[in-house]
Amino acid sequence: MTTIQTHDPKTGEVIDGPQIRPFAELLTTLDHGAAHAEASRVLHDVVTAVRDTGKPGSVTIQISLKPLKGSTDQLVIAAQVGSKLPKSEPSAAVFFLDDDGNLSRHDPRQLQIDGLRVVEPKPTRTVNTHA
């Protein structure tokens, strides 16, 4: 339990408030910890997506509370976990139009040089300088 403390603005006296159960404790007990596990998984997914896209995301935990029928001392509590994942930019490519209006990956106005070939790079080797 956590004690909430306030200060009297006139005297500066510290006043102890009610004992409050930590929110995290409630989340870990709801549905035998399923809400906490779901929130943890969703948070991990959003963190990964934010890292991969460089765009913002969010996690939402909504706790609903309603009194049990005929009682004000008993509550039915449920948690719902949601998220907003960042959207990735779709991949794009440059295409050229030929004289007939067709798309081409090669510029039809660029001269083609016959006989050119791609040379594969040689593998690099590691030299041990600690002899």
Helices and strands as residue ranges (DSSP letters): E 2-7, E 14-20, H 23-29, G 30-33, H 34-53, E 58-67, E 75-84, E 96-97, E 103-104
